[in-house]
Amino acid sequence: MTGRNQTTVSEFLLLGLPIESEHQNLFYVLFLAMYITTILGNLLILVLICLDPHLHTPMYLFLSNLSFSDLCFSSVTMPKLLQNMQSQDPSIPYAGCLTQMYFFLFFGDLEDFLLVAMAYDRYVAICFPLHYTAIMGPRLCLFLVVLPWILTTSHAMLHTLLMARLHFCEDNVIPHFFCDLSALLKLSCSDTRVNELVIFFVGGLIIVIPFLLIIMSYARIVSSILKVPSAKGICKAFSTCGSHLTVVSLFYGTIIGLYLCPSANNSTVKETVMSMMYTVVTPMLNPFIYSLRNRDMKGALKRVFCRKKIHFSL
């Protein structure tokens, strides 16, 4: 490491996605469509929850925060990716790279904790329906929303400050489409052992524990459902839990595989595809999985549009 050129790096070059030039425009249109779908889907949920009083419940409080997190999480990386796909200048300033990394960690962690809050809310609603209102009171709901914002701010700031103390030499090419934490560590010519230990221990607590809590919540939900002798109810509940767990597994599985259990055999292409799963695909799917398929959201959509029609007719 000491033999490398000690010139200070003022900017990084993002290599982007390993796409052949003749397919560049096709993938540009695909990712643009996915990004627009993510933005519109999450904005629709936020607007409906704000406008419809029927949705002012704990479940939709968490959903609105998740939608905001998904919207921002996707916006941290996608605009730069789309710009670089149409530009000959894939550079990003050093400060801009650290800023992107901070907000990437912030909104990624926020989604992590909000998924736990939502799983707990469903657990209480299904397993203790008669006590739901008493348990999910305003104080607990506020705590379950505010705590993730505080924890994610601290965690993202910790990694950003640890990264800022490192030195980067003449190698400034990031084989990724955003300023990924592990990719930056590989470029550093400083000792990165402290950073790696923090990723493993603190990251393990922030990723693995919430994932286990979600699995435990849904395990209790499934156990409670099986005690009710209703085939229709069981099928509906399993359909909902199954779709939720699919997204949770996609989100946590790729993150754990990339950051906590990295394989020496992982190629750059494989890591990039895994990153796309939780940075692009999951934020796009969440609105459909958690909200737009259920009756409450469909009812809210009808009520809002009917209200607008009456307003315009008057």
C-alpha positions in Angstrom: 0.0 0.0 0.0 2.8 2.4 0.8 4.3 2.1 -2.6 1.3 3.8 -4.3 1.3 7.4 -5.5 0.2 9.6 -2.6 -1.4 12.3 -4.8 -4.6 13.5 -3.3 -7.8 12.5 -5.2 -10.2 15.3 -5.9 -12.7 13.3 -7.8 -13.7 9.7 -8.6 -14.8 8.1 -11.8 -17.9 5.9 -11.7 -17.6 3.0 -14.3 -21.3 2.4 -14.1 -23.0 -0.7 -15.3 -21.1 -3.3 -17.4 -23.4 -2.8 -20.4 -22.2 -3.1 -24.0 -22.5 0.2 -26.0 -25.2 -1.1 -28.4 -27.5 -2.0 -25.5 -26.9 1.3 -23.6 -30.0 3.1 -24.9 -32.2 0.1 -24.2 -31.1 -0.1 -20.6 -31.3 3.6 -20.2 -35.0 3.5 -21.1 -35.5 0.5 -18.8 -33.9 2.2 -15.8 -35.6 5.5 -16.5 -39.0 3.7 -16.6 -38.1 1.9 -13.3 -37.1 5.2 -11.6 -40.2 7.0 -12.8 -42.4 4.1 -11.5 -40.6 4.2 -8.2 -41.2 8.0 -7.9 -44.8 8.0 -9.0 -45.8 4.9 -6.9 -44.3 6.3 -3.7 -45.6 9.8 -4.3 -49.1 8.5 -4.9 -49.0 6.7 -1.5 -47.7 9.8 0.3 -50.4 12.0 -1.3 -53.2 9.5 -0.6 -52.2 9.1 3.1 -52.0 12.8 3.5 -55.4 13.5 1.9 -57.5 10.6 3.3 -58.3 10.7 7.0 -59.2 7.0 6.9 -55.5 6.3 6.4 -54.3 8.2 9.4 -53.5 5.0 11.3 -50.2 3.6 12.7 -49.9 1.2 9.7 -50.0 4.0 7.2 -47.8 6.3 9.3 -45.1 3.7 8.9 -46.0 3.2 5.2 -45.7 6.9 4.5 -42.3 7.0 6.0 -41.2 3.9 4.1 -42.5 5.5 0.8 -40.5 8.7 1.5 -37.5 6.6 2.3 -37.8 4.6 -0.9 -38.3 7.7 -3.0 -35.1 9.3 -1.5 -33.1 6.0 -1.5 -33.7 5.5 -5.2 -33.0 9.2 -5.9 -29.6 9.0 -4.3 -28.2 6.8 -7.0 -30.5 6.6 -10.0 -30.2 10.2 -11.4 -26.4 10.0 -11.4 -26.6 6.6 -13.0 -28.9 7.8 -15.7 -26.8 10.9 -16.3 -23.6 8.9 -16.7 -25.3 6.5 -19.1 -25.9 9.5 -21.5 -22.7 11.4 -20.6 -19.1 11.0 -21.5 -18.0 12.4 -18.1 -18.7 9.8 -15.3 -16.8 11.9 -12.7 -18.1 12.7 -9.3 -16.3 15.2 -6.9 -14.7 13.8 -3.7 -17.2 15.7 -1.5 -20.1 14.7 -3.7 -19.0 11.0 -3.4 -19.0 11.2 0.4 -22.3 13.0 0.4 -23.9 10.3 -1.9 -22.5 7.6 0.4 -23.9 9.3 3.5 -27.4 9.6 2.1 -27.2 6.1 0.6 -26.5 4.7 4.1 -29.0 7.0 5.7 -32.0 6.0 3.6 -30.9 2.4 3.3 -30.8 2.1 7.1 -34.0 4.0 7.5 -35.8 1.5 5.3 -34.2 -1.3 7.3 -35.7 0.0 10.6 -39.1 1.0 9.1 -39.6 -2.6 7.8 -39.2 -3.8 11.4 -41.7 -1.2 12.7 -44.2 -2.4 10.0 -43.7 -6.1 10.8 -44.3 -5.3 14.5 -47.4 -3.4 13.7 -48.8 -6.3 11.6 -47.8 -8.7 14.5 -49.8 -6.7 17.0 -52.8 -6.2 14.6 -53.1 -10.0 13.8 -52.0 -11.6 17.1 -53.6 -9.0 19.5 -56.5 -7.4 17.5 -58.5 -6.5 20.6 -55.5 -4.7 22.2 -54.2 -3.1 19.0 -55.4 0.4 19.7 -54.1 0.3 23.3 -50.7 -1.1 22.3 -50.1 1.0 19.2 -50.8 4.3 20.9 -49.5 7.7 19.7 -46.4 7.6 21.9 -45.2 4.2 20.7 -45.9 5.1 17.1 -43.9 8.3 17.4 -41.1 6.4 19.1 -41.0 3.8 16.3 -40.8 6.5 13.7 -38.4 8.9 15.4 -35.9 6.3 16.7 -35.0 5.0 13.1 -34.3 8.6 12.0 -31.9 9.1 15.0 -30.2 5.7 14.6 -29.7 6.1 10.8 -28.3 9.6 11.2 -25.7 8.3 13.7 -24.8 5.2 11.7 -24.4 7.1 8.3 -22.4 9.8 10.0 -20.1 7.3 11.6 -19.2 5.6 8.3 -18.8 9.0 6.5 -16.5 10.4 9.1 -14.4 7.1 9.1 -14.2 7.3 5.3 -13.2 11.0 5.4 -10.1 10.2 7.4 -8.8 7.8 4.8 -6.4 8.8 2.0 -6.9 8.0 -1.7 -4.1 7.7 -4.1 -4.0 8.0 -7.9 -6.4 5.1 -8.4 -9.8 6.9 -8.5 -11.9 4.5 -10.7 -14.9 3.0 -8.9 -16.1 -0.1 -10.6 -19.7 0.6 -9.6 -22.6 2.9 -10.5 -22.5 4.8 -7.2 -20.0 5.6 -4.4 -20.4 2.2 -2.6 -18.8 1.9 0.8 -16.9 -1.3 0.1 -15.7 -0.1 -3.3 -14.2 3.1 -1.8 -12.4 1.1 0.9 -10.7 -1.0 -1.9 -9.4 2.2 -3.4 -8.0 3.7 -0.2 -4.2 3.6 0.4 -4.7 3.9 4.1 -5.3 1.3 6.8 -9.0 0.3 6.5 -9.1 -2.2 9.3 -11.1 0.1 11.6 -13.7 0.8 8.8 -14.0 -3.0 8.1 -14.5 -3.8 11.8 -17.2 -1.1 12.1 -18.9 -2.5 9.0 -18.9 -6.0 10.4 -20.0 -5.3 14.0 -22.2 -2.2 13.8 -23.5 -3.2 10.3 -24.2 -6.6 11.7 -26.3 -5.2 14.5 -28.2 -2.8 12.2 -28.9 -5.4 9.5 -29.0 -8.8 11.1 -31.0 -8.0 14.2 -33.8 -6.1 12.3 -33.9 -9.0 9.8 -34.3 -11.6 12.6 -37.0 -9.4 14.3 -39.0 -9.3 11.1 -38.7 -13.1 10.6 -39.8 -13.6 14.2 -42.8 -11.3 13.8 -44.0 -13.1 10.7 -43.3 -16.5 12.3 -45.6 -15.5 15.1 -48.2 -14.1 12.6 -48.2 -17.4 10.7 -48.5 -19.4 13.9 -51.5 -17.3 15.0 -53.2 -17.6 11.6 -52.9 -21.4 11.5 -54.9 -21.5 14.7 -57.9 -19.9 13.0 -59.9 -22.6 11.0 -60.6 -20.5 8.0 -59.2 -21.6 4.6 -59.9 -18.3 3.0 -58.3 -16.3 5.8 -55.2 -18.5 5.8 -54.8 -18.2 2.0 -55.1 -14.4 2.1 -52.8 -14.1 5.1 -50.2 -16.4 3.5 -50.4 -14.4 0.3 -49.8 -11.1 2.1 -47.0 -12.5 4.3 -45.4 -14.3 1.4 -45.2 -11.2 -0.7 -43.9 -9.1 2.2 -41.2 -11.7 3.0 -40.2 -11.9 -0.6 -39.3 -8.2 -0.6 -37.7 -8.4 2.8 -35.6 -11.3 1.7 -34.6 -9.6 -1.5 -33.6 -6.4 0.5 -31.7 -8.1 3.4 -30.4 -11.1 1.5 -28.4 -8.9 -1.0 -27.2 -6.5 1.6 -26.0 -9.3 3.9 -24.3 -11.1 1.0 -22.5 -7.9 -0.2 -21.4 -6.3 3.1 -21.4 -8.9 5.9 -20.6 -12.2 4.0 -18.7 -11.0 0.9 -17.3 -13.8 -1.2 -13.9 -13.7 -2.8 -15.5 -15.2 -5.9 -17.9 -12.3 -6.3 -17.2 -10.6 -9.6 -17.8 -6.9 -10.2 -20.7 -7.7 -12.4 -22.3 -10.0 -9.8 -21.9 -7.3 -7.0 -23.4 -4.7 -9.3 -26.4 -6.8 -10.1 -26.9 -7.6 -6.4 -26.7 -3.9 -5.6 -29.4 -3.2 -8.3 -31.7 -5.5 -6.5 -31.9 -3.5 -3.3 -31.2 0.0 -4.6 -33.5 -0.1 -7.7 -35.9 -3.1 -7.7 -36.9 -3.1 -4.0 -37.9 0.6 -3.8 -40.0 0.1 -7.0 -41.7 -3.0 -5.7 -42.5 -1.8 -2.2 -45.5 0.5 -3.1 -47.2 -2.4 -4.9 -46.4 -5.0 -2.3 -47.3 -3.0 0.8 -49.9 -0.5 -0.3 -51.4 -0.3 -3.7 -52.7 -3.9 -3.6 -54.8 -3.5 -0.5 -58.4 -2.4 -0.2 -57.7 0.7 2.0 -55.5 2.3 -0.5 -57.9 1.5 -3.4 -60.7 2.9 -1.4 -58.7 6.1 -0.6 -57.9 6.5 -4.3 -61.6 6.3 -5.2 -62.5 8.8 -2.4 -59.9 11.3 -3.4 -60.8 11.2 -7.1 -64.5 11.4 -6.3 -63.9 14.4 -4.1 -61.9 16.1 -6.9 -64.7 15.3 -9.4 -67.3 16.9 -7.1 -65.0 19.9 -6.5 -64.5 20.5 -10.3 -68.2 20.0 -11.1 -69.1 22.7 -8.6 
